[in-house]
Structures are given as C-alpha cells and as structure tokens.
Amino acid sequence: MKSFTIYNPVKIHFGNGMLAQAGSIAKKYSDNILIVTGKNSMQKTGTLDKLVKILKESGITVTVYDGITPNPTATEIDEAAKIAKQKKVGLIIGLGGGSPLDSAKAIAVAAKGDIPVWEYLKTPANDALPIITIVSTSGTGSEVNRYSVMTNPATGEKPGFGYECMYPKEAIIDPEITSSMPPYVTAATGFDVFVHIFEAFTGKAKNEFSSAYCMQAFYLLKDNLIKAYSEPDNMQARGDMALASALAGLAIDISGVSIMHAMEHPVSGNYPNIAHGAGLAVLALESMKYNLNACKRDYILIAHHFGIKRADKSDDEYAMSLIEKTKEILTALNLNVRLKDLGVEKDKLQKIAKEAFATMGFAIDNNPAVIDEKGVLKLLENSY
C-alpha cells in the first residue's frame, strides 16, 4: 500500500459576491497590504478599484503593484518584493489569474528574505508574508496551492517551485469576477484545468485523495468547459468551472503534473506571448498517445466519467476514445492548433526539450511512462 502525507491549510471562500468580504478577511492579518496584479484586465473590469475601495473602507493602507506580465519574470517579483519591504507591508494579496497569484506567493517569500527570488529554486524558504488569493480566471488552481512559476528573462527558463510557507492563508473564489474573462482566456485557462485533472489522475504520484478531487473536477468540467466558452454569461457554468479549477489545484498540490507541463513551461518561457493553456493544448494529444499504454485503465475510467459510450469497443479502442474526445474539446474551444501556429521556431525544439528536464525534471519523473530527452523532442516534433 502506498504511503503519503496530505496537507493543505488554505481557507476557501466561494460564492458570488464574495469579494465584498475581502476587507474583513485581510484585516485579520495586517492593515498594511500590497496588491499584486497584472497590467490590464483587473483595471479594465473595475475589479481592482472595487477591491481597493473595500480594503480602504476597512481601514487598510493599500499599495498596488501592477507590473506582472502573463509569464511573470524573476525581475518583476524582485521589484515587487523590494516595494513590499520598503512599505513594510504585512500581507500580500494576489489578484487576477495564475500569473499574479503565482507571483504573490513568490513575492511573499522574497519580501521576507535577503536573496533574489531565483535563489529560492535551490535555497529552501521557511518563511513568507501571509498571502490571500483572489482569482479572476478558472484555470491554474494557484489560488489553493503552494506553487509558483516564474521565468528567467535572460535564459527563458520557466521552473516551478513551492514551499509550505507559500500556501495562501485564504482564497476568495468569486465567480462574478470570472465572468469578465474573454472567450480565448476562458478556453485557454479552462483547458489548463483539464490538463491539471488529467495529469494528477494519471501521474505516478496519484493517490486516493487526489483522485477524488479529480473525479469531481472532471464531473464539473465535462458539462461546463465548452458551455462557459460559448455562453459567457452563463453564471452556473462559470461557477462550476471555478470549482473545477480549485479542485484541480488541490489535486496537483498533492500529486503534481507530468509531461505536458514539463514541455509547456519551456515553450512559454522562451515565447512569453504564448498563453500557458494554449501551449498545453498544442502538446496534449501527442502526450496522451504516448502515455496510453502506461495508464490505460485510467483513460478508461476518465472516458466513462465523460459519458463516452463503451458499446463494443475493446480496452484499447475505449482508451483511445478519450484522446478523440479531447480533440473534439480542443476543436470546440478553437485550440486545436500546432506549435508552429503559435510562433514557435522549429530550431528551438531541441532547447525546449533540454529545458524540460533541466527545469521541470520532477514533472518528467511523475509521467506515467518513462521518457528521455530524445522522446520529448519527438513529442515536440510531432506537435509541431
């Protein structure tokens, strides 16, 4: 019997209008806070202004750092950490999608230390400022787990890291905020949820707890991913996708990710204009084909959960039907494209394959089927 340890201390507040509680939640930790967000979306929707007003009405001093880019760099994180130190803030609030939330966790660590944030890839962090996450997309699951991803702007490396001190204290998941997502963001972040569930359910580190989260997340996603994309005002679909994202985030916190993420991180690290979910979409089908024989039973269970009819299909045919279903989903989301369509240059594939091992080795190790650098390069070429 497999042994494992489960720990997740994040207090989750879910529901429409939950943003209104941000002041009373934040006040428990500090009356001097730094909001970490991106450059555009939270400003355009008015969510940032609304949050600042709520916090100030609770007697909280607010500083805003809005320099986070879609694939955040270590430079941005260090800059924000310097501001947090100068302002002597006692709480970091991440507001937005995965990038601001990931960055908030890394900033919280760097603000308590005296080394550049990149050094924490090798130097364990034992302390961080308290963190609250307020999520605006249904995708990364970063709102409920310890992980942060950052890019080295000089090399294009894009590793992930996470220590126990980086868990958010509390997460606010308000589906009303996610309703502002444009269709492409809904599609890309929604497919990120799919991959999180899939890789947590099939990876070597899976266990009964992560699988339970995955099954419920699959149930929510199968009827609502395409619906949230095609019916943007459908708040039931938005809410169910927000729940699926959080459940998937809890699942990968336990069981991690595998080959799709290992390859995608260096793709968007070298090409920062590529959305993470779009990069995963390009790599999904070839990765699923490669892993089929190593986790055929898992594919069959997922196919059944998706409502795919077995009829007289053999095990191989039924497992393959999941890949065909995934292709249908990608087509419905307008994400069924190739690496070359995203602007990736073919002569960069070798570098990307090497970086998959150098920066995401833990995800390679978690892949259900053993793969070497030559095999990863072949997957990239087949996805090109």
N, C-alpha and C positions, 0 to 999 in steps of 0.2 A: 504494500500500500504506500502511495506517495505521501511524503510529509511536506507540510507547507505552513507558512505563517500569514495571517491576514490582518492588515491594519489600514484603516482609513479614517482619519479624525475629522473630516470636513462636515460641517453642519450645513445642510442644504435647505434653502428656502425656495420653494417652487410655487408659481401661480401668477396669473395675470394681475398686473398692478403691484407686484412685489417690490419693484424699485422704490416705492414710497417708504419702505421700511429701512432704506439704506442708512439714514441718519442715526436711528436708534441702534442699528447693528454696529455701525462704525464707532459710535460713541463709547462702546464697551472697551475699545482698545486704545483709542487716542483721540484727542481733539485737535491734532495737527497731522494732516494726511497729504499724501501725494497720489494723485490720479494719474495712471499710466494708460495712454490710449493712442490710437493711430492719428493720421493727419487729416482725415476727411469724414468718414462715414458717421461717426458719433456726433460730429458738429453739424453735418447736413440734416440729420434726423432730429436734432434738438435734444438728443438723449444726454449729451454731456452737460448742456446748460441746465437741464432738469435735475441731473444728479448734483451739480454744484449748488443749485438753489436748495435742494433737500438737505444737503450737508451743512450749508451755512445757516439754515434755519434751526439746525440742531446745535449751533454754537461751535462749529468745527472750522478751523482755518484750513483753507484748501489751496494747494499748489497743483498745477496741471502740467504734465509733460506729455506733449502730443507729437513726439518725434519718432514714433515706432512705425517702421515700414512693414510691408506684408511678409517679408522674410527677415526678421529683425537681426541686426548685427551686434556683435560684442561691443562695438564702439558706441552705439545708441544706449546700450544697457549701462555701460560705464559712465556715460554722460548723465543719465538719469540718476544713477546711484550717487554721483557727486552732488547733484542738486538735493537729493534726499538727505545727505549728510549736512550740507550747508544749511538747509532749512530745519534740521533736527526733527524730521517727521517721525511719527511713531507708528504709522500704518501705511501700507501700500494698497491701493485699490486698482485692480486691473479692470478696465472697461473696454469691451469690444469682442473681437473674435480671438482665435487662438494665439495670434501674434502678440497683442497686448497682454493677454493673460499669461502666456509663457514668459514674456519679458518682465512682468510684475514679480514673478517668483524669483527670477534671476537677479533683478534689481534689489529685492528684499535681502538676498544673500550678500550681494556686493556692498550694499549700504552698511552692513554690519561688520564687514571685513576690511582689510587693508591691502588687498591684492586685486589685480584686474580680474574681471569675471571669467575670462578664458582659463585662468589658472585653476578654477574650480572643477575643470574636467579631470584634473589629476589630484587636486587637494580637496579632500572631503570637507564639506561645510557642516558645521554643528549648530549654527545659529542664523537666524534671519529675522527681519522685521515681520510682524504679523501681516497677513495678506487676506484681502477679501476679493473675490472674483465676481464680476457682473458681466454675464456673457450675452453677446448680441447675435451669435450665429449658432446653428445646430450642426456641429462638426467635430471639433477637435477633442472635446471632453476634458480640455485643460482646466475647466472650472472646478473639477472634483478630484484631480490627481496631483502628484508631486512634480511632474515632468516639465521641463523647459527645453526648447530648441533654439539655438542661435547659430548665426553664420559668421565665419571669419571673412571679412570683406576682402582681405588680401589674397586668400587661397581658395575661397569658395567652399571650404569645408563647412558642413552643417550637422554637427552632432547633437544628440540629446543627452541630458543629464537630469538627475533628480535625487535629492536627499530628503530625509524625513522632515527636516526643518522647513522644507519648501511646500508642504501641504498648506493650502489655504485654510484659514480658520473657519471661514464661512463662504458660501457661494449663493448668489442670488440668480435664479433662473426664471426670468420673466418673459413668457412667450410673446407678449406685446412688443418687446424690443426687437425680437427676431423678425417681426412682420415687415420690417423695413429692408430686409435683405433683397437685393435684386435677383432675378432668376439665375444668372450664372453663379453667383455666390451661393444661392440655395442649392444648386446642383452640385457644385464642387465640394462644399462643406458636407452636404448630405452623403455624397459618395465616400468621403473620409469616414463617416460613421460606419458605413457598410464595411469598409476595409478594417476598421478597428474591431468590429464584431467578428469578422471572418478570421482575422489573424489571431485574436485572443482565443477563439474557439478551436482553431486547428494547430496552434503552436505547441511546441514541446512543453512549455511551462503551464499549460492549461490545467485547471482543476475544477472541482465541483462548484466552487463559489463563482469563479469567473464564467464558467459555462452557464450557470443560472442567470447571471446578468446578460450574457449574450443571447440566450433564448428569448428573454423578454424583449430585449432590444430588437432582435430580428422580427418578432411579432409586431412591434410598433412600426418598424421601418418598412416592412413589406407592403403595407397599405398606404403609407403616408409620404414616402420619399418623393415619388413622382407626383403625388397629389399636391404636396407643398410647392413643388416646382411649377406645376401647371395651373394651380389655383392659389395664388399668393395671398389672397385674403381669407383663406380657409384657416381659421384660428385653431380648430381642432387638430388639423394636420400639423400646423406649426407647433402646437403644444406637444403632440406626440413625438415629433422629431426632436424637440428639445429634451424630452425624457429619454429617447433613444440615445441621444448624444451623451447624456450624463451616464447612463448605464454602460455605454461603450467605454467611456472614460474610466469608470470604476473597473471594468473588465481588464483594460490594458494596464491599469495600475497594478493589478495582480499578476497578469500573465504576459504582458508585453506585446510587441509586434514582431513581424518577421520580414520576409524577403521584399515585399512591396515597399515597405517603409525604408528598408536598407538601401534600395536602389533610388527611391524618390528623393531622399534627403540630399544626396549629391547632385541630383538633377536640378532641383530648385535652388540649391546652394550655388551652383555655377550659373544658373539662369534665374535670378531673383524675381523676374516678371512672371514666372510660371506659378500659378496657384497650386498649393500642396495637393489639394483634392484632384485637380486636373492631372497632375503628374501621376498620382496613384491610378487614376482611371486608365491612363495610357499603358501602365505596366500590369494591370490586373489580370487580363485574360491569359497572357503567356505564363505568368506566375502561377495561376490556378492550374493550368495544364501541367506544369512541371511538378506540382505537389500532389496531383490527384491520386496517384498510387500509394503515396505515403499516408494519406488520411482519407481514404475512400469512404469509410464509414461516417466520418464527419460530414463529408459532402452530401451523402445520402440523407443524413439527419437534417441538414440545412435545407436540402431540396424539399423534403417532406414538410418542414416548417414553413416554407414559402408557398406551400399548396400546389407544388408541381405533381401532377398525377403520375403514379408509377406505371399503371397499365401492365403491359407485358415486358417492360424494359429489364434488361439484365442489370446487375450491380454497376458494371462499367457504364452502361448507357444512362442509367439513372443519375450516377455521379456526374457524368458529362452534361446532363441536362441543366445542372446548376450553372455551369460555365455558359451555356447557351442563354439561360435566364439572365445572367449578369450582363451579357452582351445586349440583350433586349433593354435592360435598365439603362445602360450607358447610351444606347441609341435614343431612348425616350428623353434622356437628360441632355442630349446633344454633346456628349462627352466621348463618343466613340471615335477617337482620332489617334494619330500616331505621334511619336516623339518628334519627327521632322515637322509635323504640323504645328508644334509648339515652339519651333525655332531652334531646337537642339541640333548642333552640328555633329555629323557622323564621326568626325575625327576626335570628338570629345568623349566618346563612349568608353574608351579604354581608361581614361582618367576617372570617369564616373564609376566604373567597375572597381577600380583600386580603392576609391574613397568609400565605397560601400563597406569594404572590410576595415578600412582604417578608422572610420568614424562611427560606423553602425554595426560593429562586429557582434554585439550582443543580440541584435536582431537576426543576423545571419545564423548565429548559434541556435536561435529559437525556431528557425524554419523547420517544418516537419520533415523535409527531405534534405539530405546533405548536399551542399553545393560549394564549388570552388570558384575562384575568380574567373576562370575560363567559362564556367557555366553561367555566371552572372553576365558576363559580356555577351554570351549567346542569347540570353533573355532580352538584353537591351537591343541587340541587333534584330531579333525577331519582333520587337515592339517598335522598331524604327520606321 
